[in-house]
């Protein structure tokens, strides 16, 4: 069973930055995709950023140019650097790991990000 643990959430003012981290337990699959999702109150969960095991990345249009997703040097963490945060970025952010072609789909417990003046 893969475990994902997020950290780094908090309360910031508009325009400020936060860095989220997601640490995964030992993982035996060579090919996988990791995502950051977020869910604001009363809204559906939305995909924010993606990074593959070979470091290809993709972003939602709403965060392009502000957020950067990357894998840590030990390849067991993924980070989400969030710059120029806006009130509409307020949500619970979840880390997700999927193995293509299988039913392996794991979620972290979520971390709250609040952007408010």
C-alpha positions, -999 to +999 in steps of 0.1 A: +000+000+000+014+033-011+011+062+014+012+098+004+017+126+029+012+162+020+027+192+039+032+229+035-002+244+035-012+275+054-026+310+054-010+336+032-020+370+017-026+375-020+006+377-040+025+356-016+040+321-021+037+287-006+055+254-013+036+221-009+053+188-006+040+153-011+061+124+002+054+089-010+064+057+007+085+031-011+070+024-045+078-005-068+063+007-101+087+022-126+061+041-145+037+064-127+021+098-129+017+121-099-009+149-097-018+178-075-056+183-073-075+209-053-110+212-040-126+244-029-158+245-007-188+237-028-168+229-059-156+198-077-121+186-073-099+199-101-066+189-115-039+215-109-006+200-120+009+168-132+044+153-132+055+120-147+083+096-136+104+111-165+097+147-153+072+158-179+048+184-165+014+199-173-007+225-156-043+238-154-047+271-174-056+288-141-022+282-126+002+283-156+030+307-150+024+308-113+027+272-101+056+248-107+055+211-100+087+191-096+101+159-082+125+160-054+161+148-058+153+115-040+123+110-064+101+101-035+086+136-032+068+160-055+067+197-047+043+223-058+057+258-058+029+283-058+037+319-065+015+350-068-013+333-049-048+345-054-079+342-032-094+318-058-065+294-051-080+288-017-087+250-014-077+217+001-048+205-021-044+167-026-015+147-039-024+117-061-004+089-077-017+067-105+000+039-124-011+039-160-029+007-171-036-005-136-061+002-108-034+016-086-047+050-076-035+066-043-045+098-025-030+118+003-050+133+031-050+169+018-035+201+030-054+234+034-042+265+015-060+297+023-052+330+005-068+359+022-060+395+032 
